[in-house]
């Protein structure tokens, strides 16, 4: 069965082709030494950040943080910091990367359902914002705070339990989600009001309904429930204790073509419809967008090594598979990617589309990035580009078959069409996979980035 693929926007396609040609010319892509590489459009990232900031009224106090999980490379995080973003982290590694990128702890938010005592201690010592996930974590923080006043602003993640979107794994506000305190469970709302009453330092509410596959109205409805609960806390306590709402992130991405949809402005309009009180200035706000800032600002390119026919099906074996497109390979219906075909020079291939499978290098039968995709006939030495992979993908490496991490290059294009590259991560060498188990600790030797 042939999978349809929409035509690319001519301007966007021309920009990618220009970058691919220049990458080949500079041997950032090479059939022997650089079989696979990822590219991030730094001009596009800056435009996306600007669109996010412009979507919220300037009269509001909003901290926009970048969800580090979407692309945790320190040079890119540093660029986002320079663009005025804060950082949201959800693991010790992301925490360390955010600090290495120079983020002010006061503009850093720690989210995770499994924060350790060590993580919490470090966050509270530095003044990093913490969103509490569950009752037991709240008890840990009680011990760490003691009778003092924490430097950190501390909030509670609530689960409004309003249901999920079309991708269950990306839906975090279902009745049984592992995230947050379930507001609709018997007694929880009342218990949480009392938790705020007993802890004057508990001042924020955090909510995150989900991401890909979640419609805007579902996201906005979850925020509305969080705001309603904040209003209840303040009313029952007779004081304005909850001063901030962390809206989470989760804006879905259009993977069908080059159009950015939905937009941040459209999301804000839905928020206005569902909870106008959010825009009255009573609350400070925070956001935690990741994929929606970066996905469409990047692509991954790989060489075709071999082509074959099996059972009448044409197959192109490339160097991009499950190691850089994990979700697409394992959940192709939920995470389909557009693919473009290119000559070895990087120039776009034309010709009649031919149904063919685009396979990766991993040694299992399901390592297919696309099945029956209609593309100009691929030949050994050609390049394929996997589009909209600026978030996750190459930076969330799946080390199947001990395949090394590919290089990631940032790029800008000036008005005259000159392409400038800057390294975001160098390619991992095979010998780096051979480190002895009893080698130096990470304290003695910084980990490779």
JOLINJO-V266081 format. One line per field, one symbol per residue. ss: DSSP state (H for helix, E for strand, L for the rest). burial: + if it has 16 or more other C-alpha atoms within 10 Angstrom, else -. A space follows every 50 residues. Layout:
ss->???
burial->???
This chain:
ss->LLELLLLLLHHHHHHHHHHHHHHHHLLLLELLLELEEEEEEHHHHHHHHH HHHHHLLLLLLEEEEEEHHHLLLHHHHHHHHHLLLEEEELLHHHHHHHHH LLLLHHHEEELLLLLLHHHHHHHHHHLLEEEELLHHHHHHHHHHHLLLLL LLLEEEEEELLLLLLLLHHHELLLLLLLLLEELLLLLHHHHHHHHHHHLL LEEEEELLLELLLLLHHHHHHHHHHHHHHHHHHHHHHLLLLLLEEELLLL LLLLLLLLLLLLLHHHHHHHHHHHLHHHHLLLLEEEEEELHHHHHHHEEE EEEEEEEEEELLEEEEEELLLLLLLHHHHHLLLLLLLLEEEELLLLLELL LLEEEEEEELLLLLLLLEEEEEEEEELLLLLLEEEEELLLLLHHHLLLLH HHLLLLEEEEEEELLLLLEEEEEEELLLLHHHHHLLLLLLLLLLLLLLL
burial->----+--+-------+++++++++---++++--+++++++++-+++-++- -++--+-----+++++++++++++++++-++---+++++++--++-+++- +-+-+++++++++-+----++-++-+++++++++--++-++--+-----+ +++++++++++++++-+--++++++-+-+++++-----+--++-+++--- ++++++++++++++++-++++++++++-+++-++------++++++++++ ++++++++-+--++--+++++--++-+++---++++++++++++++++++ +++++++------++++++++++++++++--+--+++++++++++++++- ----++++++++----++++++++++++++++++++++++++++++++-+ --+++++++++++-----+-+--++-+----------------------
